[in-house]
Amino acid sequence: MTSGVRSSRPAYPAHPAHLAYPTYNLFVERLDRTAVRAVRQLIADQPLTDKKVAFAWTLAAGPTLARASHVSWSDGVLRVEASTETWRRELARARPVLIKRIEELLGAGVVRTITVVLSSRAAASKAGRFSR
């Protein structure tokens, strides 16, 4: 018969050496930073064209703002045509953030300024509405 005395030693070691996890000295980078760096490296070797700047605009502005606008680029000036007056105001307010994001993708000096205007179709529509 057993005496009821228990051993203070566990049946299995708490952390056996063969099951220990290796340790690494890794720098963990945020995913949004990694994605921007990866895209920048992918497009860096491509020639600087209107289409490349438009692609960077789509990434910098996001899908909603990109759909609400049309862009053209020439001599460091990104001309953004907004589809409505409301979108024009939103784009104008977001201009400093958008320039910063585009610089992260294309490099400094590629887009020096962003000009936000109402598209000619939206302006004509607006003028037609109020000319009655």
C-alpha positions, -999 to 999 in steps of 0.1 A, spaced: 0 0 0 12 35 -7 17 59 21 1 89 3 34 108 1 38 124 -33 71 132 -50 79 168 -54 95 160 -87 71 163 -118 68 134 -141 80 155 -171 104 184 -169 87 218 -173 108 229 -203 128 201 -218 158 214 -238 147 196 -270 114 214 -270 127 249 -263 119 275 -289 149 291 -306 153 328 -300 160 353 -328 170 388 -328 147 400 -356 134 435 -363 96 433 -367 83 459 -392 47 470 -395 30 455 -425 19 488 -440 56 500 -440 67 467 -455 41 469 -483 51 505 -492 88 495 -493 81 465 -514 60 484 -540 86 512 -541 113 486 -549 92 470 -576 84 503 -594 118 519 -589 133 504 -621 103 514 -642 106 546 -663 89 577 -648 57 581 -668 22 595 -664 10 559 -659 35 552 -631 25 584 -613 -12 575 -618 -5 540 -603 12 557 -573 -18 580 -570 -41 550 -568 -21 535 -540 -16 567 -521 -52 579 -524 -69 546 -518 -96 531 -539 -124 555 -529 -105 587 -537 -89 572 -567 -124 563 -582 -136 599 -575 -108 614 -594 -87 614 -626 -51 624 -626 -25 636 -650 11 645 -643 36 668 -660 67 686 -648 62 677 -611 26 689 -610 -1 663 -604 -34 676 -617 -63 659 -599 -97 663 -615 -125 655 -589 -158 641 -601 -179 663 -578 -174 695 -558 -176 675 -526 -148 652 -537 -128 683 -548 -130 697 -512 -120 663 -497 -90 659 -521 -79 695 -513 -80 688 -476 -61 656 -480 -34 671 -502 -5 672 -476 -10 636 -467 -13 625 -503 19 643 -513 37 625 -484 24 591 -495 33 597 -531 68 607 -521 72 575 -502 64 556 -533 81 576 -560 107 595 -541 110 632 -532 106 658 -560 87 636 -585 54 653 -575 62 687 -561 26 699 -560 -9 687 -563 -35 708 -581 -71 698 -574 -98 710 -598 -134 701 -605 -136 680 -637 -149 698 -667 -179 674 -670 -188 680 -633 -184 718 -638 -206 717 -669 -232 697 -650 -231 721 -621 -234 751 -644 -264 736 -662 -281 729 -629 -280 765 -617 -286 783 -651 -324 778 -650 
